[in-house]
C-alpha cells in the first residue's frame, strides 16, 4: 500500500461517531406492510410514472421511466399491488409523485442467474446500467449512465473509487466493503471495462484500515490492477475534488469537471450496484442504510427496500433510546437534511437515518476570526460571502466564488459564532440564479 495521503487545503476533523454502528453487520429489514416509492430519487428530471392505481407489479419491474437526458428509471422494490398514487415530501424537502405498494405475502426468488458481462461491449454494459436505474449512491444521485458516458475525444486516466465515507456516524459503505469485497471489486472491473482507465485507485480513510487491507488483498488475489490508497481522516475527504487531489495529485479547476483532468469518481456503493446490475440484471431497488445517532437504541446497518419508511428502520433498530431526540437527519450530519416525518421513504440516495439529541447553541456575531477561511477546502472566503448574502448583495457573493461552494459545512462547524453559513450559501445560490 501507499503512504497515507490527503488534500492539503482546509478541512476539519469532527468526531466520527462510527463506533456506534461500525461493528453491526448488514441486516435485512423485515418486509414493511407498505412501501412508498418516489419518482424523484435522482438528480435531474423526475421519472414519468407508467403504472396506475390497482396495477399488479413484479419485483424489479419498471414503474417510472426516465423523462429526460438527466433522469433515471424507477423500479418496483417488491412484487405487490399499487394501492395509491399520491404526492409526498421527501426528507430533503422536495415534493414529488409517488406510488404506494402493498407487498405480496410471498416474494419469489429473483435475480439469481449470472450473466457473462465479460462478453458484452462497453456500450451494452452502459445500457444495462441505464436500464437498471443506477445512480450515484454517495449522495449526489447523478444518473450513472450519464456520468460514465465519456465524451468523444476524452480519455479517462484515473478511475477513483470513493470508499472514504468521511461523514460522521455513517458506516454503510464500510460494512459493504467488509462483507461484499469480491462483488464490489468485480463491479469496479465492470466499470473499468466501460471506461478503460489507465489507473484504478480506491481511496479509503485511515479509520477503516481493515477494509483497506481486505480490498487490497482481494484485488491481488484476483489479479485486478487496482490500487488501494489509505487517506488521512479529514473531512470532506470524500468530496470529488478533494478525493481526486488526494489520490492523483490533480486539482480540478473552478467550473470544471473531474473528466477535465482525466478523472472519474465512483462511490463504493455504486460499484456494488453496478455489479448487481450487470451480473444479475438487478435494478437498484434496495440499499444499505446506517441507522444511528445517540437517540437510537441499537444503531445498525440495514438492507432496506427503496420506499421503506424511516420509521420502519428506526423501529427495527430498537426505536428511540431517549426522550430528548432533537431531530432526524437523512444522510450525514454535515451535509444531510433534517426532517420531521417518519413516513419519509428511503430513496436511492439515503445513506443514513440519524436520530440526534438536542445540543443548544447561541448564534453570535462574526468577529472576522478567519477560521472559516482557513478551513474552507475550496479556498473561499465564507465570512465575506455570507455578509454579502445577508445584505442582499447576491452578485457580489457569486463573484467571490459562491458557486464553487460545496456546502460541506466545514465553515459552519468551525465557526465560534455558530452562524448558519451553509443555509446562507444555499439561499445565496438560489437568489443569485433567480436574479
C-alpha positions as a Markdown table, in Angstrom:
| # | Residue | x | y | z |
|---|---|---|---|---|
| 1 | Unk | 0.0 | 0.0 | 0.0 |
| 2 | Unk | 1.0 | 3.6 | -0.5 |
| 3 | Unk | 1.6 | 6.1 | 2.4 |
| 4 | Unk | -1.4 | 7.9 | 3.8 |
| 5 | Unk | -2.3 | 10.8 | 1.7 |
| 6 | Unk | -4.8 | 13.7 | 1.9 |
| 7 | Unk | -5.8 | 17.0 | 0.3 |
| 8 | Unk | -3.8 | 20.0 | 1.6 |
| 9 | Unk | -6.2 | 23.0 | 1.8 |
| 10 | Unk | -8.7 | 23.4 | 4.6 |
| 11 | Unk | -10.9 | 20.7 | 6.1 |
| 12 | Unk | -11.9 | 19.8 | 9.6 |
| 13 | Unk | -12.0 | 16.6 | 11.8 |
| 14 | Unk | -15.3 | 16.1 | 13.6 |
| 15 | Unk | -15.7 | 13.2 | 15.9 |
| 16 | Unk | -16.6 | 10.4 | 13.6 |
| 17 | Unk | -19.0 | 8.5 | 15.9 |
| 18 | Unk | -18.6 | 5.4 | 13.8 |
| 19 | Unk | -18.1 | 3.2 | 16.8 |
| 20 | Unk | -21.9 | 3.2 | 17.3 |
| 21 | Unk | -22.6 | 1.1 | 14.2 |
| 22 | Unk | -19.2 | 0.1 | 12.8 |
| 23 | Unk | -19.4 | -3.5 | 14.2 |
| 24 | Unk | -23.0 | -4.0 | 13.2 |
| 25 | Unk | -23.2 | -6.4 | 10.2 |
| 26 | Unk | -25.7 | -5.7 | 7.4 |
| 27 | Unk | -29.2 | -6.9 | 8.4 |
| 28 | Unk | -32.2 | -7.3 | 6.2 |
| 29 | Unk | -35.3 | -5.2 | 7.1 |
| 30 | Unk | -38.4 | -7.3 | 7.6 |
| 31 | Unk | -40.9 | -6.6 | 4.8 |
| 32 | Unk | -43.0 | -3.5 | 5.7 |
| 33 | Unk | -46.7 | -3.5 | 5.2 |
| 34 | Unk | -46.4 | -0.9 | 2.5 |
| 35 | Unk | -43.7 | 0.9 | 0.5 |
| 36 | Unk | -43.8 | 4.5 | -0.8 |
| 37 | Unk | -41.7 | 4.7 | -4.0 |
| 38 | Unk | -41.0 | 8.2 | -5.2 |
| 39 | Unk | -40.5 | 9.1 | -8.9 |
| 40 | Unk | -37.7 | 11.6 | -8.0 |
| 41 | Unk | -34.8 | 9.7 | -6.5 |
| 42 | Unk | -32.0 | 11.1 | -8.6 |
| 43 | Unk | -30.5 | 14.4 | -9.8 |
| 44 | Unk | -32.4 | 15.7 | -12.8 |
| 45 | Unk | -36.0 | 15.4 | -14.1 |
| 46 | Unk | -38.4 | 13.1 | -12.1 |
| 47 | Unk | -39.3 | 9.8 | -13.8 |
| 48 | Unk | -42.6 | 9.5 | -15.5 |
| 49 | Unk | -45.0 | 7.2 | -13.8 |
| 50 | Unk | -46.0 | 4.4 | -16.2 |
| 51 | Unk | -48.3 | 2.5 | -13.8 |
| 52 | Unk | -51.7 | 3.2 | -12.2 |
| 53 | Unk | -53.6 | 2.6 | -9.0 |
| 54 | Unk | -54.7 | -1.1 | -8.9 |
| 55 | Unk | -51.8 | -2.4 | -11.1 |
| 56 | Unk | -50.0 | -5.5 | -10.1 |
| 57 | Unk | -46.3 | -5.2 | -10.3 |
| 58 | Unk | -43.4 | -7.6 | -10.1 |
| 59 | Unk | -40.1 | -7.0 | -8.1 |
| 60 | Unk | -37.7 | -5.2 | -10.4 |
| 61 | Unk | -40.4 | -4.1 | -12.9 |
| 62 | Unk | -40.0 | -0.6 | -14.2 |
| 63 | Unk | -42.7 | 1.7 | -12.8 |
| 64 | Unk | -41.2 | 5.1 | -13.6 |
| 65 | Unk | -39.5 | 5.9 | -16.9 |
| 66 | Unk | -36.6 | 8.4 | -17.2 |
| 67 | Unk | -38.2 | 11.6 | -18.7 |
| 68 | Unk | -35.1 | 13.4 | -19.9 |
| 69 | Unk | -31.4 | 13.0 | -20.6 |
| 70 | Unk | -30.5 | 13.6 | -17.0 |
| 71 | Unk | -33.0 | 11.2 | -15.3 |
| 72 | Unk | -33.3 | 7.6 | -14.2 |
| 73 | Unk | -35.8 | 4.8 | -14.4 |
| 74 | Unk | -37.5 | 3.7 | -11.1 |
| 75 | Unk | -38.4 | 0.0 | -10.4 |
| 76 | Unk | -40.7 | -1.7 | -8.0 |
| 77 | Unk | -38.7 | -3.0 | -5.0 |
| 78 | Unk | -41.3 | -5.7 | -4.4 |
| 79 | Unk | -44.0 | -7.8 | -6.0 |
| 80 | Unk | -47.3 | -6.4 | -5.0 |
| 81 | Unk | -50.2 | -4.1 | -5.8 |
| 82 | Unk | -50.2 | -0.3 | -6.3 |
| 83 | Unk | -52.8 | 0.9 | -3.8 |
| 84 | Unk | -52.4 | 4.6 | -4.3 |
| 85 | Unk | -50.8 | 7.3 | -6.4 |
| 86 | Unk | -50.0 | 10.4 | -4.4 |
| 87 | Unk | -47.6 | 13.2 | -3.8 |
| 88 | Unk | -45.2 | 13.1 | -0.9 |
| 89 | Unk | -42.5 | 15.3 | 0.6 |
| 90 | Unk | -39.0 | 13.7 | 0.7 |
| 91 | Unk | -36.6 | 14.1 | 3.5 |
| 92 | Unk | -34.7 | 16.8 | 1.5 |
| 93 | Unk | -37.9 | 18.9 | 1.4 |
| 94 | Unk | -38.7 | 18.2 | -2.3 |
| 95 | Unk | -42.2 | 17.3 | -3.3 |
| 96 | Unk | -42.8 | 14.6 | -5.9 |
| 97 | Unk | -45.2 | 12.0 | -7.2 |
| 98 | Unk | -45.0 | 8.5 | -5.6 |
| 99 | Unk | -46.8 | 5.2 | -5.6 |
| 100 | Unk | -47.8 | 3.2 | -2.5 |
| 101 | Unk | -47.3 | -0.5 | -3.0 |
| 102 | Unk | -48.8 | -3.3 | -0.8 |
| 103 | Unk | -46.3 | -6.2 | -1.0 |
| 104 | Unk | -47.4 | -9.8 | -1.6 |
| 105 | Unk | -47.1 | -12.1 | 1.3 |
| 106 | Unk | -44.7 | -14.3 | -0.6 |
| 107 | Unk | -41.8 | -12.8 | -2.5 |
| 108 | Unk | -40.3 | -15.2 | -5.0 |
| 109 | Unk | -36.6 | -15.6 | -5.6 |
| 110 | Unk | -35.4 | -13.4 | -8.4 |
| 111 | Unk | -32.1 | -12.2 | -9.9 |
| 112 | Unk | -30.2 | -15.4 | -9.3 |
| 113 | Unk | -29.0 | -16.1 | -12.9 |
| 114 | Unk | -25.5 | -14.9 | -13.6 |
| 115 | Unk | -24.8 | -13.1 | -17.0 |
| 116 | Unk | -21.4 | -13.1 | -18.7 |
| 117 | Unk | -20.6 | -9.4 | -18.6 |
| 118 | Unk | -17.1 | -10.0 | -20.0 |
| 119 | Unk | -18.7 | -11.0 | -23.4 |
| 120 | Unk | -20.5 | -7.6 | -23.7 |
| 121 | Unk | -19.0 | -4.5 | -25.1 |
| 122 | Unk | -18.8 | -1.2 | -23.1 |
| 123 | Unk | -21.9 | 0.3 | -24.7 |
| 124 | Unk | -24.0 | -2.7 | -23.9 |
| 125 | Unk | -22.9 | -2.6 | -20.3 |
| 126 | Unk | -23.6 | 1.1 | -20.0 |
| 127 | Unk | -27.1 | 0.5 | -21.4 |
| 128 | Unk | -27.6 | -2.2 | -18.8 |
| 129 | Unk | -26.7 | 0.3 | -16.1 |
| 130 | Unk | -29.2 | 2.8 | -17.6 |
| 131 | Unk | -32.0 | 0.2 | -17.7 |
| 132 | Unk | -31.3 | -0.8 | -14.1 |
| 133 | Unk | -31.8 | 2.7 | -12.9 |
| 134 | Unk | -28.3 | 3.0 | -11.3 |
| 135 | Unk | -27.4 | 6.4 | -9.8 |
| 136 | Unk | -24.5 | 7.6 | -7.7 |
| 137 | Unk | -25.1 | 6.3 | -4.2 |
| 138 | Unk | -22.8 | 8.6 | -2.3 |
| 139 | Unk | -25.5 | 11.2 | -2.0 |
| 140 | Unk | -25.4 | 13.1 | -5.3 |
| 141 | Unk | -27.6 | 10.5 | -7.1 |
| 142 | Unk | -26.4 | 11.6 | -10.5 |
| 143 | Unk | -27.6 | 9.0 | -13.2 |
| 144 | Unk | -24.7 | 6.6 | -13.6 |
| 145 | Unk | -25.2 | 6.0 | -17.3 |
| 146 | Unk | -24.9 | 9.8 | -18.0 |
| 147 | Unk | -21.8 | 10.2 | -15.7 |
| 148 | Unk | -19.9 | 7.3 | -17.2 |
| 149 | Unk | -20.7 | 8.1 | -20.9 |
| 150 | Unk | -17.4 | 9.8 | -21.6 |
| 151 | Unk | -17.5 | 12.4 | -24.4 |
| 152 | Unk | -15.6 | 11.7 | -27.7 |
| 153 | Unk | -12.0 | 12.8 | -27.5 |
| 154 | Unk | -11.8 | 12.5 | -23.7 |
| 155 | Unk | -9.6 | 9.8 | -22.0 |
| 156 | Unk | -10.0 | 8.5 | -18.5 |
| 157 | Unk | -6.6 | 8.4 | -16.9 |
| 158 | Unk | -7.8 | 7.6 | -13.4 |
| 159 | Unk | -10.9 | 5.8 | -12.1 |
| 160 | Unk | -11.1 | 6.9 | -8.5 |
| 161 | Unk | -13.4 | 4.8 | -6.3 |
| 162 | Unk | -14.7 | 6.6 | -3.2 |
| 163 | Unk | -14.6 | 4.4 | -0.1 |
| 164 | Unk | -13.9 | 7.3 | 2.2 |
| 165 | Unk | -17.2 | 7.7 | 3.9 |
| 166 | Unk | -16.0 | 10.7 | 5.8 |
| 167 | Unk | -19.4 | 11.8 | 7.2 |
| 168 | Unk | -19.7 | 11.1 | 11.0 |
| 169 | Unk | -21.9 | 8.2 | 12.0 |
| 170 | Unk | -22.2 | 6.6 | 8.6 |
| 171 | Unk | -20.8 | 3.1 | 8.2 |
| 172 | Unk | -22.9 | 1.6 | 5.4 |
| 173 | Unk | -20.1 | 1.8 | 2.8 |
| 174 | Unk | -17.6 | 0.3 | 5.4 |
| 175 | Unk | -19.9 | -2.7 | 6.0 |
| 176 | Unk | -20.3 | -3.2 | 2.3 |
| 177 | Unk | -16.6 | -3.2 | 1.8 |
| 178 | Unk | -16.1 | -5.7 | 4.6 |
| 179 | Unk | -19.0 | -8.0 | 3.6 |
| 180 | Unk | -19.1 | -7.6 | -0.2 |
| 181 | Unk | -15.4 | -7.1 | -1.1 |
| 182 | Unk | -15.3 | -9.5 | -4.0 |
| 183 | Unk | -18.6 | -8.3 | -5.5 |
| 184 | Unk | -17.5 | -4.6 | -5.1 |
| 185 | Unk | -14.2 | -5.3 | -6.8 |
| 186 | Unk | -16.0 | -7.0 | -9.7 |
| 187 | Unk | -18.2 | -4.0 | -10.1 |
| 188 | Unk | -15.1 | -1.8 | -10.3 |
| 189 | Unk | -13.7 | -4.1 | -13.0 |
| 190 | Unk | -17.0 | -3.8 | -14.9 |
| 191 | Unk | -16.7 | 0.0 | -14.8 |
| 192 | Unk | -13.1 | -0.3 | -15.8 |
| 193 | Unk | -14.3 | -2.2 | -19.0 |
| 194 | Unk | -16.6 | 0.7 | -19.7 |
| 195 | Unk | -14.1 | 3.5 | -19.1 |
| 196 | Unk | -10.7 | 1.9 | -20.0 |
| 197 | Unk | -8.8 | 3.9 | -17.4 |
| 198 | Unk | -5.0 | 3.9 | -17.2 |
| 199 | Unk | -5.2 | 3.6 | -13.4 |
| 200 | Unk | -7.7 | 2.4 | -10.8 |
| 201 | Unk | -7.4 | 3.6 | -7.2 |
| 202 | Unk | -9.7 | 3.1 | -4.2 |
| 203 | Unk | -9.5 | 5.9 | -1.6 |
| 204 | Unk | -10.3 | 4.7 | 1.9 |
| 205 | Unk | -9.9 | 6.8 | 5.1 |
| 206 | Unk | -7.5 | 5.6 | 7.7 |
| 207 | Unk | -10.2 | 4.8 | 10.3 |
| 208 | Unk | -11.1 | 1.9 | 8.0 |
| 209 | Unk | -7.7 | 0.3 | 7.6 |
| 210 | Unk | -9.2 | -3.2 | 7.9 |
| 211 | Unk | -11.3 | -2.6 | 4.9 |
| 212 | Unk | -8.3 | -1.1 | 3.0 |
| 213 | Unk | -6.2 | -4.2 | 3.7 |
| 214 | Unk | -9.1 | -6.6 | 2.8 |
| 215 | Unk | -9.7 | -4.9 | -0.6 |
| 216 | Unk | -6.0 | -4.7 | -1.3 |
| 217 | Unk | -5.6 | -8.4 | -0.5 |
| 218 | Unk | -8.6 | -9.5 | -2.6 |
| 219 | Unk | -7.6 | -7.4 | -5.5 |
| 220 | Unk | -4.1 | -9.0 | -5.5 |
| 221 | Unk | -5.7 | -12.5 | -5.3 |
| 222 | Unk | -7.9 | -11.8 | -8.3 |
| 223 | Unk | -5.1 | -10.2 | -10.2 |
| 224 | Unk | -7.1 | -6.9 | -10.6 |
| 225 | Unk | -5.0 | -3.8 | -11.4 |
| 226 | Unk | -6.5 | -1.9 | -8.5 |
| 227 | Unk | -4.5 | 0.2 | -6.0 |
| 228 | Unk | -5.8 | 0.9 | -2.5 |
| 229 | Unk | -4.8 | 4.3 | -1.2 |
| 230 | Unk | -5.3 | 5.0 | 2.6 |
| 231 | Unk | -6.2 | 8.6 | 3.3 |
| 232 | Unk | -5.9 | 10.8 | 6.3 |
| 233 | Unk | -9.0 | 11.2 | 8.5 |
| 234 | Unk | -10.1 | 14.7 | 7.4 |
| 235 | Unk | -13.5 | 16.0 | 6.3 |
| 236 | Unk | -14.5 | 16.4 | 3.4 |
| 237 | Unk | -12.0 | 13.8 | 2.1 |
| 238 | Unk | -14.9 | 12.1 | 0.2 |
| 239 | Unk | -15.7 | 15.2 | -1.9 |
| 240 | Unk | -14.8 | 14.5 | -5.6 |
| 241 | Unk | -12.4 | 17.4 | -5.9 |
| 242 | Unk | -10.6 | 16.6 | -2.6 |
| 243 | Unk | -10.5 | 12.9 | -3.3 |
| 244 | Unk | -9.0 | 13.4 | -6.8 |
| 245 | Unk | -6.4 | 15.7 | -5.3 |
| 246 | Unk | -5.5 | 13.2 | -2.5 |
| 247 | Unk | -5.3 | 10.2 | -4.8 |
| 248 | Unk | -3.9 | 11.6 | -8.1 |
| 249 | Unk | -2.4 | 14.9 | -7.1 |
| 250 | Unk | -4.5 | 16.7 | -9.8 |
| 251 | Unk | -6.7 | 19.7 | -9.0 |
| 252 | Unk | -10.0 | 20.2 | -10.7 |
| 253 | Unk | -10.2 | 23.9 | -11.7 |
| 254 | Unk | -13.1 | 26.2 | -10.8 |
| 255 | Unk | -16.1 | 25.5 | -13.0 |
| 256 | Unk | -14.6 | 22.3 | -14.4 |
| 257 | Unk | -15.5 | 18.6 | -14.0 |
| 258 | Unk | -13.2 | 15.7 | -13.0 |
| 259 | Unk | -13.0 | 14.5 | -16.6 |
| 260 | Unk | -11.3 | 17.8 | -17.4 |
| 261 | Unk | -8.3 | 16.5 | -15.5 |
| 262 | Unk | -8.8 | 12.9 | -16.8 |
| 263 | Unk | -10.5 | 11.5 | -13.7 |
| 264 | Unk | -13.8 | 9.8 | -13.0 |
| 265 | Unk | -15.1 | 9.2 | -9.5 |
| 266 | Unk | -17.4 | 6.3 | -8.4 |
| 267 | Unk | -18.8 | 5.7 | -4.9 |
| 268 | Unk | -18.1 | 2.2 | -3.4 |
| 269 | Unk | -21.9 | 1.6 | -3.1 |
| 270 | Unk | -22.4 | 2.5 | -6.8 |
| 271 | Unk | -19.7 | -0.1 | -7.7 |
| 272 | Unk | -21.7 | -2.8 | -5.9 |
| 273 | Unk | -24.9 | -1.7 | -7.6 |
| 274 | Unk | -23.2 | -1.9 | -11.0 |
| 275 | Unk | -22.1 | -5.4 | -10.1 |
| 276 | Unk | -25.7 | -6.5 | -9.4 |
| 277 | Unk | -27.0 | -4.7 | -12.5 |
| 278 | Unk | -24.5 | -6.2 | -15.0 |
| 279 | Unk | -24.1 | -9.7 | -13.4 |
| 280 | Unk | -27.7 | -10.4 | -12.3 |
| 281 | Unk | -29.6 | -7.7 | -14.2 |
| 282 | Unk | -31.0 | -6.5 | -10.9 |
| 283 | Unk | -32.3 | -2.9 | -10.7 |
| 284 | Unk | -31.4 | -0.5 | -7.9 |
| 285 | Unk | -34.3 | -1.5 | -5.6 |
| 286 | Unk | -32.7 | -1.7 | -2.2 |
| 287 | Unk | -29.7 | -0.2 | -0.4 |
| 288 | Unk | -27.8 | -0.4 | 2.9 |
| 289 | Unk | -28.7 | 2.4 | 5.3 |
| 290 | Unk | -27.0 | 3.3 | 8.5 |
| 291 | Unk | -29.5 | 3.9 | 11.3 |
| 292 | Unk | -27.5 | 5.6 | 14.1 |
| 293 | Unk | -27.1 | 8.5 | 16.4 |
| 294 | Unk | -27.2 | 9.0 | 20.2 |
| 295 | Unk | -31.0 | 8.7 | 20.1 |
| 296 | Unk | -31.1 | 5.2 | 18.5 |
| 297 | Unk | -31.4 | 2.3 | 20.9 |
| 298 | Unk | -29.4 | -0.2 | 18.8 |
| 299 | Unk | -27.6 | 1.5 | 15.9 |
| 300 | Unk | -27.1 | -0.8 | 12.9 |
| 301 | Unk | -26.7 | -1.1 | 9.2 |
| 302 | Unk | -29.9 | -2.2 | 7.4 |
| 303 | Unk | -30.5 | -3.5 | 3.9 |
| 304 | Unk | -33.8 | -1.8 | 3.1 |
| 305 | Unk | -36.1 | -1.8 | 0.1 |
| 306 | Unk | -36.5 | 1.5 | -1.6 |
| 307 | Unk | -39.7 | 3.0 | -0.3 |
| 308 | Unk | -39.4 | 1.7 | 3.2 |
| 309 | Unk | -40.4 | 4.4 | 5.7 |
| 310 | Unk | -37.8 | 6.0 | 8.0 |
| 311 | Unk | -40.0 | 4.9 | 10.9 |
| 312 | Unk | -39.7 | 1.2 | 9.8 |
| 313 | Unk | -35.9 | 1.4 | 10.0 |
| 314 | Unk | -35.9 | 3.2 | 13.3 |
| 315 | Unk | -38.3 | 0.6 | 14.8 |
| 316 | Unk | -36.0 | -2.2 | 13.5 |
| 317 | Unk | -33.1 | -0.5 | 15.3 |
| 318 | Unk | -34.9 | -0.7 | 18.6 |
| 319 | Unk | -36.6 | 2.7 | 18.4 |
| 320 | Unk | -35.5 | 5.8 | 20.3 |
| 321 | Unk | -33.3 | 5.4 | 23.3 |
| 322 | Unk | -34.0 | 8.7 | 25.0 |
| 323 | Unk | -36.6 | 11.4 | 25.1 |
| 324 | Unk | -34.5 | 14.4 | 24.1 |
| 325 | Unk | -34.1 | 13.4 | 20.4 |
| 326 | Unk | -34.0 | 16.8 | 18.7 |
| 327 | Unk | -34.1 | 16.0 | 15.0 |
| 328 | Unk | -33.9 | 13.3 | 12.4 |
| 329 | Unk | -31.3 | 13.6 | 9.7 |
| 330 | Unk | -31.3 | 11.9 | 6.3 |
| 331 | Unk | -27.6 | 11.3 | 5.3 |
| 332 | Unk | -24.8 | 12.5 | 7.5 |
| 333 | Unk | -24.8 | 15.4 | 10.0 |
| 334 | Unk | -22.5 | 17.6 | 7.9 |
| 335 | Unk | -24.4 | 17.6 | 4.5 |
| 336 | Unk | -27.6 | 15.7 | 5.3 |
| 337 | Unk | -31.1 | 17.0 | 5.6 |
| 338 | Unk | -33.1 | 17.5 | 8.8 |
| 339 | Unk | -36.7 | 16.1 | 8.5 |
| 340 | Unk | -39.5 | 15.5 | 10.9 |
| 341 | Unk | -41.8 | 13.0 | 9.2 |
| 342 | Unk | -41.1 | 9.4 | 10.0 |
| 343 | Unk | -43.1 | 8.4 | 6.9 |
| 344 | Unk | -40.4 | 9.9 | 4.6 |
| 345 | Unk | -39.2 | 7.0 | 2.4 |
| 346 | Unk | -35.8 | 5.5 | 1.8 |
| 347 | Unk | -34.6 | 6.5 | -1.6 |
| 348 | Unk | -31.6 | 5.5 | -3.8 |
| 349 | Unk | -29.6 | 8.3 | -2.1 |
| 350 | Unk | -30.4 | 7.6 | 1.5 |
| 351 | Unk | -27.1 | 6.6 | 3.1 |
| 352 | Unk | -28.2 | 7.1 | 6.7 |
| 353 | Unk | -31.0 | 7.9 | 9.1 |
| 354 | Unk | -29.8 | 9.6 | 12.2 |
| 355 | Unk | -31.5 | 10.5 | 15.5 |
| 356 | Unk | -29.6 | 13.3 | 17.1 |
| 357 | Unk | -30.1 | 14.8 | 20.5 |
| 358 | Unk | -30.6 | 18.4 | 21.4 |
| 359 | Unk | -27.3 | 20.4 | 21.6 |
| 360 | Unk | -28.5 | 24.0 | 22.1 |
| 361 | Unk | -26.1 | 26.7 | 20.8 |
| 362 | Unk | -26.4 | 30.5 | 20.7 |
| 363 | Unk | -25.7 | 32.4 | 17.5 |
| 364 | Unk | -23.4 | 35.3 | 17.9 |
| 365 | Unk | -21.9 | 37.8 | 15.5 |
| 366 | Unk | -19.0 | 37.4 | 13.1 |
| 367 | Unk | -15.7 | 38.7 | 14.6 |
| 368 | Unk | -13.7 | 38.1 | 11.4 |
| 369 | Unk | -11.6 | 35.5 | 13.2 |
| 370 | Unk | -10.8 | 33.9 | 9.8 |
| 371 | Unk | -11.3 | 30.3 | 11.0 |
| 372 | Unk | -13.9 | 29.7 | 8.2 |
| 373 | Unk | -11.4 | 30.9 | 5.6 |
| 374 | Unk | -8.5 | 28.7 | 6.8 |
| 375 | Unk | -10.7 | 25.6 | 7.0 |
| 376 | Unk | -12.6 | 26.0 | 3.6 |
| 377 | Unk | -11.3 | 23.2 | 1.3 |
| 378 | Unk | -12.3 | 25.2 | -1.7 |
| 379 | Unk | -10.2 | 28.3 | -0.7 |
| 380 | Unk | -13.2 | 30.6 | -0.5 |
| 381 | Unk | -14.0 | 33.4 | 2.0 |
| 382 | Unk | -17.2 | 32.2 | 3.7 |
| 383 | Unk | -17.3 | 35.2 | 6.1 |
| 384 | Unk | -17.4 | 37.8 | 3.3 |
| 385 | Unk | -19.7 | 35.7 | 1.1 |
| 386 | Unk | -22.2 | 35.3 | 4.0 |
| 387 | Unk | -22.1 | 39.0 | 4.7 |
| 388 | Unk | -22.9 | 39.9 | 1.1 |
| 389 | Unk | -25.8 | 37.4 | 1.1 |
| 390 | Unk | -27.1 | 38.7 | 4.4 |
| 391 | Unk | -27.4 | 42.2 | 2.9 |
| 392 | Unk | -28.8 | 41.0 | -0.5 |
| 393 | Unk | -25.6 | 41.5 | -2.5 |
| 394 | Unk | -26.0 | 38.2 | -4.2 |
| 395 | Unk | -24.0 | 39.1 | -7.3 |
| 396 | Unk | -21.0 | 40.1 | -5.1 |
| 397 | Unk | -21.2 | 36.7 | -3.4 |
| 398 | Unk | -21.3 | 34.9 | -6.8 |
| 399 | Unk | -18.3 | 37.0 | -7.9 |
| 400 | Unk | -16.4 | 35.7 | -4.9 |
| 401 | Unk | -16.9 | 32.1 | -6.0 |
| 402 | Unk | -20.2 | 31.2 | -4.3 |
| 403 | Unk | -21.0 | 28.5 | -6.9 |
| 404 | Unk | -17.7 | 26.8 | -6.1 |
| 405 | Unk | -19.0 | 26.2 | -2.5 |
| 406 | Unk | -19.7 | 22.5 | -2.0 |
| 407 | Unk | -21.9 | 23.2 | 1.1 |
| 408 | Unk | -19.7 | 20.8 | 3.0 |
| 409 | Unk | -20.3 | 22.6 | 6.3 |
| 410 | Unk | -16.6 | 23.0 | 7.4 |
| 411 | Unk | -17.1 | 26.7 | 7.9 |
| 412 | Unk | -20.2 | 26.3 | 10.0 |
| 413 | Unk | -18.6 | 23.5 | 12.0 |
| 414 | Unk | -15.6 | 25.6 | 12.9 |
| 415 | Unk | -17.4 | 29.0 | 13.3 |
| 416 | Unk | -17.2 | 30.1 | 17.0 |
| 417 | Unk | -20.3 | 32.3 | 16.5 |
| 418 | Unk | -22.3 | 29.3 | 15.1 |
| 419 | Unk | -23.5 | 31.3 | 12.1 |
| 420 | Unk | -25.9 | 29.5 | 9.7 |
| 421 | Unk | -23.3 | 29.8 | 6.9 |
| 422 | Unk | -24.4 | 26.8 | 4.8 |
| 423 | Unk | -28.0 | 27.9 | 4.9 |
| 424 | Unk | -26.9 | 31.3 | 3.8 |
| 425 | Unk | -25.0 | 29.9 | 0.9 |
| 426 | Unk | -27.9 | 27.8 | -0.3 |
| 427 | Unk | -30.1 | 30.9 | -0.2 |
| 428 | Unk | -27.4 | 33.0 | -2.0 |
| 429 | Unk | -27.2 | 30.5 | -4.8 |
| 430 | Unk | -30.9 | 30.3 | -5.2 |
| 431 | Unk | -31.4 | 34.1 | -5.2 |
| 432 | Unk | -28.4 | 34.7 | -7.3 |
| 433 | Unk | -29.6 | 32.4 | -10.1 |
| 434 | Unk | -33.1 | 34.0 | -9.9 |
| 435 | Unk | -31.7 | 37.5 | -10.3 |
